[in-house]
Structure formats: structure tokens, C-alpha cells
Amino acid sequence: MTDAAAGAVPFIQTHAPDFRASITNAPGNASYPIASFIWLLMYENPTDKKQNEVVMIDFLKWVLTDGQKVALKLGYAALPSDLVQMELKQLGTSTR
């Protein structure tokens, strides 16, 4: 799954700034053919910005950083670091 996701990074950078990309049947010998991202919908303009920051942004920051280590311990694939950095930047947390 990590290799399949890594293969999608160039496509996401050029064609899918909202991260809508398929990694099913990704090219490469190490890419698992039945792979997918987990989707998460968030409000673009939440009514309670402070609650949104605490609940969603901080949670997602954890998922993309420390949560990756937990995922590996549980047998899940980690996201490629390039993709994590792109997502953190999109969340506006890469410098927090």
C-alpha cells in the first residue's frame, strides 16, 4: 500500500490538489493491487473554527505524524513521507 500511494504522489501534485486519486492497480512490482486511501470529508468553512481546529486539524496532524507509527504497529501501511508533507501543508500545519 505504501508503494502504491507513493506512486500516486506525482499525479496528486499535478492533477489532484484535493487528494482525490485512485491507487488501485498501481504500477510497480511492490505495489499491492487492491489498495485505496481512506477518505475524510471536512468543512471548508466550519462555523466554529476553534472547535474545528482542536477536533479535526489537531487529530489529522496526529494521524499524519505520530499516528503513522501506531498504524505500523497495528499492521497497517504507513503513508509515504512526501504525501504526508503535502497533506500537512494542505492542512496548514506543516509549520505549527
Biopython code that builds the backbone (N, CA, C, O; Angstrom):
import numpy as np
from Bio.PDB.StructureBuilder import StructureBuilder

atoms = [
    (1, "MET", "N", (0.824, -1.185, 0.000)),
    (1, "MET", "CA", (0.000, 0.000, 0.000)),
    (1, "MET", "C", (0.873, 1.255, 0.000)),
    (1, "MET", "O", (0.551, 2.217, -0.697)),
    (2, "THR", "N", (1.957, 1.269, 0.755)),
    (2, "THR", "CA", (2.835, 2.435, 0.793)),
    (2, "THR", "C", (3.412, 2.718, -0.583)),
    (2, "THR", "O", (3.466, 3.871, -1.009)),
    (3, "ASP", "N", (3.843, 1.672, -1.284)),
    (3, "ASP", "CA", (4.399, 1.860, -2.625)),
    (3, "ASP", "C", (3.337, 2.336, -3.611)),
    (3, "ASP", "O", (3.621, 3.171, -4.470)),
    (4, "ALA", "N", (2.136, 1.821, -3.496)),
    (4, "ALA", "CA", (1.044, 2.271, -4.367)),
    (4, "ALA", "C", (0.749, 3.754, -4.111)),
    (4, "ALA", "O", (0.555, 4.520, -5.055)),
    (5, "ALA", "N", (0.716, 4.150, -2.852)),
    (5, "ALA", "CA", (0.464, 5.555, -2.517)),
    (5, "ALA", "C", (1.606, 6.450, -2.990)),
    (5, "ALA", "O", (1.372, 7.558, -3.473)),
    (6, "ALA", "N", (2.825, 5.974, -2.854)),
    (6, "ALA", "CA", (3.977, 6.764, -3.312)),
    (6, "ALA", "C", (3.910, 6.990, -4.821)),
    (6, "ALA", "O", (4.294, 8.051, -5.313)),
    (7, "GLY", "N", (3.429, 6.003, -5.540)),
    (7, "GLY", "CA", (3.292, 6.152, -6.983)),
    (7, "GLY", "C", (2.258, 7.184, -7.389)),
    (7, "GLY", "O", (2.295, 7.691, -8.510)),
    (8, "ALA", "N", (1.340, 7.501, -6.493)),
    (8, "ALA", "CA", (0.295, 8.480, -6.790)),
    (8, "ALA", "C", (0.732, 9.915, -6.510)),
    (8, "ALA", "O", (0.057, 10.854, -6.932)),
    (9, "VAL", "N", (1.836, 10.098, -5.814)),
    (9, "VAL", "CA", (2.262, 11.452, -5.421)),
    (9, "VAL", "C", (2.425, 12.387, -6.629)),
    (9, "VAL", "O", (1.907, 13.503, -6.586)),
    (10, "PRO", "N", (3.115, 11.985, -7.697)),
    (10, "PRO", "CA", (3.233, 12.897, -8.843)),
    (10, "PRO", "C", (1.875, 13.293, -9.434)),
    (10, "PRO", "O", (1.667, 14.448, -9.805)),
    (11, "PHE", "N", (0.956, 12.329, -9.517)),
    (11, "PHE", "CA", (-0.383, 12.631, -10.037)),
    (11, "PHE", "C", (-1.097, 13.625, -9.131)),
    (11, "PHE", "O", (-1.711, 14.578, -9.611)),
    (12, "ILE", "N", (-1.019, 13.407, -7.835)),
    (12, "ILE", "CA", (-1.670, 14.315, -6.881)),
    (12, "ILE", "C", (-1.077, 15.711, -6.987)),
    (12, "ILE", "O", (-1.806, 16.702, -6.964)),
    (13, "GLN", "N", (0.231, 15.791, -7.102)),
    (13, "GLN", "CA", (0.889, 17.100, -7.200)),
    (13, "GLN", "C", (0.440, 17.887, -8.427)),
    (13, "GLN", "O", (0.329, 19.112, -8.372)),
    (14, "THR", "N", (0.185, 17.199, -9.523)),
    (14, "THR", "CA", (-0.141, 17.910, -10.764)),
    (14, "THR", "C", (-1.630, 17.951, -11.096)),
    (14, "THR", "O", (-2.085, 18.890, -11.749)),
    (15, "HIS", "N", (-2.397, 16.949, -10.659)),
    (15, "HIS", "CA", (-3.788, 16.856, -11.108)),
    (15, "HIS", "C", (-4.839, 16.783, -10.006)),
    (15, "HIS", "O", (-6.026, 16.956, -10.282)),
    (16, "ALA", "N", (-4.434, 16.532, -8.777)),
    (16, "ALA", "CA", (-5.430, 16.297, -7.726)),
    (16, "ALA", "C", (-5.067, 17.016, -6.429)),
    (16, "ALA", "O", (-4.746, 16.371, -5.431)),
    (17, "PRO", "N", (-5.116, 18.347, -6.439)),
    (17, "PRO", "CA", (-4.746, 19.082, -5.220)),
    (17, "PRO", "C", (-5.661, 18.781, -4.040)),
    (17, "PRO", "O", (-5.314, 19.084, -2.898)),
    (18, "ASP", "N", (-6.824, 18.188, -4.300)),
    (18, "ASP", "CA", (-7.735, 17.804, -3.215)),
    (18, "ASP", "C", (-7.519, 16.343, -2.805)),
    (18, "ASP", "O", (-8.294, 15.793, -2.022)),
    (19, "PHE", "N", (-6.466, 15.722, -3.335)),
    (19, "PHE", "CA", (-6.043, 14.368, -2.990)),
    (19, "PHE", "C", (-6.990, 13.270, -3.485)),
    (19, "PHE", "O", (-6.917, 12.136, -3.012)),
    (20, "ARG", "N", (-7.862, 13.591, -4.417)),
    (20, "ARG", "CA", (-8.731, 12.544, -4.981)),
    (20, "ARG", "C", (-7.948, 11.785, -6.045)),
    (20, "ARG", "O", (-7.809, 12.233, -7.183)),
    (21, "ALA", "N", (-7.447, 10.634, -5.645)),
    (21, "ALA", "CA", (-6.662, 9.811, -6.562)),
    (21, "ALA", "C", (-6.891, 8.347, -6.215)),
    (21, "ALA", "O", (-7.087, 7.991, -5.053)),
    (22, "SER", "N", (-6.864, 7.526, -7.221)),
    (22, "SER", "CA", (-7.015, 6.091, -7.015)),
    (22, "SER", "C", (-5.638, 5.438, -7.023)),
    (22, "SER", "O", (-4.783, 5.778, -7.842)),
    (23, "ILE", "N", (-5.436, 4.506, -6.111)),
    (23, "ILE", "CA", (-4.188, 3.741, -6.106)),
    (23, "ILE", "C", (-4.457, 2.252, -6.331)),
    (23, "ILE", "O", (-3.578, 1.418, -6.116)),
    (24, "THR", "N", (-5.659, 1.928, -6.759)),
    (24, "THR", "CA", (-5.988, 0.553, -7.100)),
    (24, "THR", "C", (-5.255, 0.178, -8.384)),
    (24, "THR", "O", (-5.247, 0.943, -9.348)),
    (25, "ASN", "N", (-4.651, -0.980, -8.389)),
    (25, "ASN", "CA", (-3.856, -1.464, -9.530)),
    (25, "ASN", "C", (-2.728, -0.503, -9.892)),
    (25, "ASN", "O", (-2.450, -0.278, -11.070)),
    (26, "ALA", "N", (-2.086, 0.056, -8.885)),
    (26, "ALA", "CA", (-0.961, 0.981, -9.116)),
    (26, "ALA", "C", (0.202, 0.231, -9.762)),
    (26, "ALA", "O", (0.403, -0.954, -9.498)),
    (27, "PRO", "N", (0.960, 0.917, -10.603)),
    (27, "PRO", "CA", (2.112, 0.262, -11.236)),
    (27, "PRO", "C", (3.216, -0.020, -10.212)),
    (27, "PRO", "O", (3.260, 0.587, -9.142)),
    (28, "GLY", "N", (4.087, -0.934, -10.558)),
    (28, "GLY", "CA", (5.230, -1.257, -9.711)),
    (28, "GLY", "C", (5.116, -2.642, -9.109)),
    (28, "GLY", "O", (4.032, -3.074, -8.718)),
    (29, "ASN", "N", (6.235, -3.330, -9.037)),
    (29, "ASN", "CA", (6.254, -4.696, -8.523)),
    (29, "ASN", "C", (5.909, -4.776, -7.043)),
    (29, "ASN", "O", (5.388, -5.797, -6.594)),
    (30, "ALA", "N", (6.184, -3.735, -6.276)),
    (30, "ALA", "CA", (5.931, -3.757, -4.834)),
    (30, "ALA", "C", (4.574, -3.152, -4.467)),
    (30, "ALA", "O", (4.222, -3.093, -3.288)),
    (31, "SER", "N", (3.816, -2.706, -5.461)),
    (31, "SER", "CA", (2.507, -2.093, -5.197)),
    (31, "SER", "C", (1.438, -3.166, -5.064)),
    (31, "SER", "O", (1.236, -3.972, -5.972)),
    (32, "TYR", "N", (0.761, -3.169, -3.932)),
    (32, "TYR", "CA", (-0.338, -4.110, -3.724)),
    (32, "TYR", "C", (-1.498, -3.682, -4.623)),
    (32, "TYR", "O", (-1.862, -2.506, -4.616)),
    (33, "PRO", "N", (-2.090, -4.596, -5.397)),
    (33, "PRO", "CA", (-3.091, -4.189, -6.394)),
    (33, "PRO", "C", (-4.427, -3.715, -5.822)),
    (33, "PRO", "O", (-5.117, -2.909, -6.445)),
    (34, "ILE", "N", (-4.791, -4.208, -4.649)),
    (34, "ILE", "CA", (-6.084, -3.823, -4.077)),
    (34, "ILE", "C", (-5.806, -2.876, -2.922)),
    (34, "ILE", "O", (-5.790, -3.282, -1.760)),
    (35, "ALA", "N", (-5.588, -1.616, -3.253)),
    (35, "ALA", "CA", (-5.247, -0.609, -2.253)),
    (35, "ALA", "C", (-6.106, 0.626, -2.479)),
    (35, "ALA", "O", (-6.548, 0.901, -3.594)),
    (36, "SER", "N", (-6.328, 1.350, -1.416)),
    (36, "SER", "CA", (-7.123, 2.570, -1.513)),
    (36, "SER", "C", (-6.786, 3.488, -0.361)),
    (36, "SER", "O", (-6.367, 3.041, 0.707)),
    (37, "PHE", "N", (-6.972, 4.758, -0.584)),
    (37, "PHE", "CA", (-6.881, 5.724, 0.502)),
    (37, "PHE", "C", (-8.187, 5.697, 1.283)),
    (37, "PHE", "O", (-9.221, 5.279, 0.762)),
    (38, "ILE", "N", (-8.138, 6.134, 2.506)),
    (38, "ILE", "CA", (-9.351, 6.347, 3.294)),
    (38, "ILE", "C", (-9.730, 7.806, 3.109)),
    (38, "ILE", "O", (-8.881, 8.692, 3.213)),
    (39, "TRP", "N", (-10.978, 8.051, 2.840)),
    (39, "TRP", "CA", (-11.439, 9.400, 2.554)),
    (39, "TRP", "C", (-12.002, 10.062, 3.804)),
    (39, "TRP", "O", (-12.599, 9.402, 4.655)),
    (40, "LEU", "N", (-11.809, 11.336, 3.902)),
    (40, "LEU", "CA", (-12.308, 12.111, 5.020)),
    (40, "LEU", "C", (-12.862, 13.416, 4.474)),
    (40, "LEU", "O", (-12.176, 14.141, 3.753)),
    (41, "LEU", "N", (-14.098, 13.705, 4.822)),
    (41, "LEU", "CA", (-14.718, 14.952, 4.394)),
    (41, "LEU", "C", (-14.654, 15.943, 5.542)),
    (41, "LEU", "O", (-14.957, 15.610, 6.687)),
    (42, "MET", "N", (-14.256, 17.165, 5.219)),
    (42, "MET", "CA", (-14.176, 18.225, 6.223)),
    (42, "MET", "C", (-14.861, 19.463, 5.669)),
    (42, "MET", "O", (-14.899, 19.678, 4.458)),
    (43, "TYR", "N", (-15.398, 20.266, 6.565)),
    (43, "TYR", "CA", (-15.980, 21.527, 6.142)),
    (43, "TYR", "C", (-14.889, 22.464, 5.633)),
    (43, "TYR", "O", (-13.825, 22.581, 6.241)),
    (44, "GLU", "N", (-15.158, 23.118, 4.532)),
    (44, "GLU", "CA", (-14.204, 24.096, 4.017)),
    (44, "GLU", "C", (-14.238, 25.360, 4.875)),
    (44, "GLU", "O", (-13.202, 25.967, 5.147)),
    (45, "ASN", "N", (-15.443, 25.748, 5.296)),
    (45, "ASN", "CA", (-15.627, 26.918, 6.149)),
    (45, "ASN", "C", (-16.485, 26.532, 7.348)),
    (45, "ASN", "O", (-17.689, 26.785, 7.348)),
    (46, "PRO", "N", (-15.884, 25.923, 8.375)),
    (46, "PRO", "CA", (-16.670, 25.488, 9.529)),
    (46, "PRO", "C", (-17.230, 26.684, 10.293)),
    (46, "PRO", "O", (-16.624, 27.756, 10.320)),
    (47, "THR", "N", (-18.387, 26.490, 10.910)),
    (47, "THR", "CA", (-18.999, 27.584, 11.663)),
    (47, "THR", "C", (-18.231, 27.866, 12.952)),
    (47, "THR", "O", (-18.118, 29.021, 13.362)),
    (48, "ASP", "N", (-17.705, 26.831, 13.590)),
    (48, "ASP", "CA", (-16.926, 27.018, 14.815)),
    (48, "ASP", "C", (-15.465, 26.695, 14.493)),
    (48, "ASP", "O", (-15.035, 25.547, 14.605)),
    (49, "LYS", "N", (-14.719, 27.707, 14.098)),
    (49, "LYS", "CA", (-13.343, 27.495, 13.647)),
    (49, "LYS", "C", (-12.438, 26.955, 14.760)),
    (49, "LYS", "O", (-11.556, 26.140, 14.491)),
    (50, "LYS", "N", (-12.642, 27.392, 15.981)),
    (50, "LYS", "CA", (-11.806, 26.923, 17.090)),
    (50, "LYS", "C", (-12.039, 25.436, 17.355)),
    (50, "LYS", "O", (-11.085, 24.674, 17.515)),
    (51, "GLN", "N", (-13.301, 25.026, 17.402)),
    (51, "GLN", "CA", (-13.612, 23.614, 17.614)),
    (51, "GLN", "C", (-13.065, 22.780, 16.463)),
    (51, "GLN", "O", (-12.529, 21.694, 16.686)),
    (52, "ASN", "N", (-13.193, 23.267, 15.252)),
    (52, "ASN", "CA", (-12.667, 22.569, 14.083)),
    (52, "ASN", "C", (-11.159, 22.374, 14.211)),
    (52, "ASN", "O", (-10.643, 21.300, 13.901)),
    (53, "GLU", "N", (-10.461, 23.390, 14.660)),
    (53, "GLU", "CA", (-9.010, 23.298, 14.795)),
    (53, "GLU", "C", (-8.628, 22.239, 15.822)),
    (53, "GLU", "O", (-7.728, 21.434, 15.587)),
    (54, "VAL", "N", (-9.312, 22.245, 16.956)),
    (54, "VAL", "CA", (-8.987, 21.296, 18.014)),
    (54, "VAL", "C", (-9.371, 19.876, 17.617)),
    (54, "VAL", "O", (-8.574, 18.947, 17.749)),
    (55, "VAL", "N", (-10.580, 19.720, 17.136)),
    (55, "VAL", "CA", (-11.092, 18.375, 16.880)),
    (55, "VAL", "C", (-10.523, 17.785, 15.595)),
    (55, "VAL", "O", (-10.023, 16.660, 15.609)),
    (56, "MET", "N", (-10.586, 18.501, 14.512)),
    (56, "MET", "CA", (-10.217, 17.919, 13.228)),
    (56, "MET", "C", (-8.749, 18.151, 12.855)),
    (56, "MET", "O", (-8.031, 17.203, 12.539)),
    (57, "ILE", "N", (-8.314, 19.387, 12.892)),
    (57, "ILE", "CA", (-6.953, 19.678, 12.431)),
    (57, "ILE", "C", (-5.920, 19.006, 13.328)),
    (57, "ILE", "O", (-4.994, 18.363, 12.834)),
    (58, "ASP", "N", (-6.072, 19.150, 14.644)),
    (58, "ASP", "CA", (-5.100, 18.527, 15.544)),
    (58, "ASP", "C", (-5.150, 17.002, 15.454)),
    (58, "ASP", "O", (-4.113, 16.343, 15.517)),
    (59, "PHE", "N", (-6.350, 16.442, 15.307)),
    (59, "PHE", "CA", (-6.457, 14.996, 15.141)),
    (59, "PHE", "C", (-5.766, 14.547, 13.859)),
    (59, "PHE", "O", (-5.010, 13.575, 13.866)),
    (60, "LEU", "N", (-6.023, 15.249, 12.764)),
    (60, "LEU", "CA", (-5.402, 14.870, 11.488)),
    (60, "LEU", "C", (-3.890, 15.041, 11.539)),
    (60, "LEU", "O", (-3.154, 14.240, 10.962)),
    (61, "LYS", "N", (-3.426, 16.068, 12.219)),
    (61, "LYS", "CA", (-1.980, 16.240, 12.367)),
    (61, "LYS", "C", (-1.392, 15.034, 13.094)),
    (61, "LYS", "O", (-0.330, 14.538, 12.718)),
    (62, "TRP", "N", (-2.086, 14.557, 14.144)),
    (62, "TRP", "CA", (-1.608, 13.376, 14.864)),
    (62, "TRP", "C", (-1.619, 12.156, 13.937)),
    (62, "TRP", "O", (-0.653, 11.394, 13.907)),
    (63, "VAL", "N", (-2.704, 11.971, 13.183)),
    (63, "VAL", "CA", (-2.809, 10.830, 12.269)),
    (63, "VAL", "C", (-1.633, 10.823, 11.294)),
    (63, "VAL", "O", (-1.065, 9.769, 11.007)),
    (64, "LEU", "N", (-1.274, 11.995, 10.790)),
    (64, "LEU", "CA", (-0.225, 12.089, 9.780)),
    (64, "LEU", "C", (1.186, 12.053, 10.359)),
    (64, "LEU", "O", (2.150, 11.894, 9.611)),
    (65, "THR", "N", (1.325, 12.196, 11.661)),
    (65, "THR", "CA", (2.664, 12.188, 12.270)),
    (65, "THR", "C", (2.795, 10.987, 13.200)),
    (65, "THR", "O", (3.176, 9.903, 12.755)),
    (66, "ASP", "N", (2.491, 11.160, 14.462)),
    (66, "ASP", "CA", (2.636, 10.069, 15.434)),
    (66, "ASP", "C", (1.730, 8.887, 15.136)),
    (66, "ASP", "O", (2.083, 7.745, 15.427)),
    (67, "GLY", "N", (0.580, 9.148, 14.565)),
    (67, "GLY", "CA", (-0.352, 8.071, 14.228)),
    (67, "GLY", "C", (0.195, 7.103, 13.201)),
    (67, "GLY", "O", (-0.230, 5.949, 13.165)),
    (68, "GLN", "N", (1.121, 7.533, 12.369)),
    (68, "GLN", "CA", (1.732, 6.641, 11.381)),
    (68, "GLN", "C", (2.492, 5.514, 12.069)),
    (68, "GLN", "O", (2.497, 4.379, 11.594)),
    (69, "LYS", "N", (3.135, 5.834, 13.195)),
    (69, "LYS", "CA", (3.863, 4.806, 13.950)),
    (69, "LYS", "C", (2.889, 3.793, 14.555)),
    (69, "LYS", "O", (3.168, 2.594, 14.574)),
    (70, "VAL", "N", (1.768, 4.268, 15.040)),
    (70, "VAL", "CA", (0.742, 3.393, 15.610)),
    (70, "VAL", "C", (0.174, 2.488, 14.511)),
    (70, "VAL", "O", (-0.035, 1.295, 14.728)),
    (71, "ALA", "N", (-0.071, 3.061, 13.337)),
    (71, "ALA", "CA", (-0.613, 2.284, 12.225)),
    (71, "ALA", "C", (0.304, 1.112, 11.891)),
    (71, "ALA", "O", (-0.160, -0.008, 11.681)),
    (72, "LEU", "N", (1.603, 1.375, 11.844)),
    (72, "LEU", "CA", (2.554, 0.303, 11.537)),
    (72, "LEU", "C", (2.503, -0.808, 12.580)),
    (72, "LEU", "O", (2.553, -1.987, 12.232)),
    (73, "LYS", "N", (2.403, -0.439, 13.854)),
    (73, "LYS", "CA", (2.329, -1.439, 14.924)),
    (73, "LYS", "C", (1.059, -2.292, 14.819)),
    (73, "LYS", "O", (1.038, -3.443, 15.254)),
    (74, "LEU", "N", (0.013, -1.719, 14.242)),
    (74, "LEU", "CA", (-1.250, -2.431, 14.095)),
    (74, "LEU", "C", (-1.352, -3.201, 12.775)),
    (74, "LEU", "O", (-2.377, -3.817, 12.485)),
    (75, "GLY", "N", (-0.284, -3.157, 11.986)),
    (75, "GLY", "CA", (-0.274, -3.905, 10.736)),
    (75, "GLY", "C", (-0.779, -3.143, 9.524)),
    (75, "GLY", "O", (-0.980, -3.730, 8.460)),
    (76, "TYR", "N", (-0.988, -1.839, 9.675)),
    (76, "TYR", "CA", (-1.410, -1.019, 8.541)),
    (76, "TYR", "C", (-0.188, -0.397, 7.873)),
    (76, "TYR", "O", (0.849, -0.218, 8.510)),
    (77, "ALA", "N", (-0.311, -0.077, 6.617)),
    (77, "ALA", "CA", (0.783, 0.553, 5.886)),
    (77, "ALA", "C", (0.862, 2.032, 6.236)),
    (77, "ALA", "O", (-0.154, 2.690, 6.456)),
    (78, "ALA", "N", (2.066, 2.530, 6.282)),
    (78, "ALA", "CA", (2.271, 3.958, 6.520)),
    (78, "ALA", "C", (2.137, 4.716, 5.209)),
    (78, "ALA", "O", (2.366, 4.168, 4.130)),
    (79, "LEU", "N", (1.766, 5.973, 5.318)),
    (79, "LEU", "CA", (1.731, 6.829, 4.134)),
    (79, "LEU", "C", (3.146, 7.255, 3.780)),
    (79, "LEU", "O", (3.972, 7.425, 4.677)),
    (80, "PRO", "N", (3.449, 7.430, 2.508)),
    (80, "PRO", "CA", (4.772, 7.901, 2.118)),
    (80, "PRO", "C", (5.019, 9.315, 2.665)),
    (80, "PRO", "O", (4.101, 10.132, 2.727)),
    (81, "SER", "N", (6.252, 9.587, 3.056)),
    (81, "SER", "CA", (6.563, 10.883, 3.684)),
    (81, "SER", "C", (6.250, 12.060, 2.765)),
    (81, "SER", "O", (5.829, 13.110, 3.249)),
    (82, "ASP", "N", (6.443, 11.917, 1.455)),
    (82, "ASP", "CA", (6.108, 13.003, 0.522)),
    (82, "ASP", "C", (4.624, 13.351, 0.604)),
    (82, "ASP", "O", (4.247, 14.523, 0.611)),
    (83, "LEU", "N", (3.797, 12.326, 0.666)),
    (83, "LEU", "CA", (2.359, 12.525, 0.736)),
    (83, "LEU", "C", (1.964, 13.134, 2.081)),
    (83, "LEU", "O", (1.103, 14.012, 2.138)),
    (84, "VAL", "N", (2.585, 12.674, 3.150)),
    (84, "VAL", "CA", (2.310, 13.239, 4.481)),
    (84, "VAL", "C", (2.624, 14.729, 4.484)),
    (84, "VAL", "O", (1.830, 15.525, 4.986)),
    (85, "GLN", "N", (3.760, 15.113, 3.935)),
    (85, "GLN", "CA", (4.138, 16.534, 3.908)),
    (85, "GLN", "C", (3.156, 17.359, 3.082)),
    (85, "GLN", "O", (2.828, 18.486, 3.451)),
    (86, "MET", "N", (2.687, 16.805, 1.968)),
    (86, "MET", "CA", (1.696, 17.507, 1.146)),
    (86, "MET", "C", (0.402, 17.707, 1.927)),
    (86, "MET", "O", (-0.205, 18.776, 1.871)),
    (87, "GLU", "N", (-0.016, 16.677, 2.652)),
    (87, "GLU", "CA", (-1.261, 16.765, 3.418)),
    (87, "GLU", "C", (-1.125, 17.731, 4.594)),
    (87, "GLU", "O", (-2.048, 18.496, 4.877)),
    (88, "LEU", "N", (0.009, 17.701, 5.274)),
    (88, "LEU", "CA", (0.231, 18.649, 6.368)),
    (88, "LEU", "C", (0.220, 20.089, 5.845)),
    (88, "LEU", "O", (-0.321, 20.990, 6.487)),
    (89, "LYS", "N", (0.810, 20.285, 4.700)),
    (89, "LYS", "CA", (0.806, 21.632, 4.100)),
    (89, "LYS", "C", (-0.618, 22.056, 3.770)),
    (89, "LYS", "O", (-1.004, 23.198, 4.021)),
    (90, "GLN", "N", (-1.394, 21.146, 3.214)),
    (90, "GLN", "CA", (-2.799, 21.455, 2.867)),
    (90, "GLN", "C", (-3.590, 21.819, 4.112)),
    (90, "GLN", "O", (-4.438, 22.711, 4.072)),
    (91, "LEU", "N", (-3.319, 21.131, 5.223)),
    (91, "LEU", "CA", (-3.996, 21.429, 6.484)),
    (91, "LEU", "C", (-3.504, 22.726, 7.118)),
    (91, "LEU", "O", (-4.146, 23.273, 8.014)),
    (92, "GLY", "N", (-2.361, 23.209, 6.644)),
    (92, "GLY", "CA", (-1.789, 24.420, 7.225)),
    (92, "GLY", "C", (-1.072, 24.140, 8.524)),
    (92, "GLY", "O", (-0.935, 25.026, 9.367)),
    (93, "THR", "N", (-0.605, 22.889, 8.697)),
    (93, "THR", "CA", (0.038, 22.510, 9.950)),
    (93, "THR", "C", (1.511, 22.194, 9.808)),
    (93, "THR", "O", (2.153, 21.829, 10.793)),
    (94, "SER", "N", (2.064, 22.322, 8.623)),
    (94, "SER", "CA", (3.451, 21.912, 8.428)),
    (94, "SER", "C", (4.417, 22.773, 9.227)),
    (94, "SER", "O", (5.544, 22.351, 9.488)),
    (95, "THR", "N", (4.005, 23.957, 9.616)),
    (95, "THR", "CA", (4.896, 24.839, 10.376)),
    (95, "THR", "C", (4.429, 25.033, 11.806)),
    (95, "THR", "O", (5.037, 25.808, 12.544)),
    (96, "ARG", "N", (3.374, 24.358, 12.218)),
    (96, "ARG", "CA", (2.850, 24.507, 13.577)),
    (96, "ARG", "C", (3.680, 23.779, 14.583)),
    (96, "ARG", "O", (3.372, 23.807, 15.774)),
]
sb = StructureBuilder()
sb.init_structure("model")
sb.init_model(0)
sb.init_chain("A")
sb.init_seg("    ")
for serial, (resi, resn, name, xyz) in enumerate(atoms, 1):
    if name == "N":
        sb.init_residue(resn, " ", resi, " ")
    sb.init_atom(name, np.array(xyz, "f"), 0.0, 1.0, " ", f" {name:<3s}", serial, name[0])
structure = sb.get_structure()
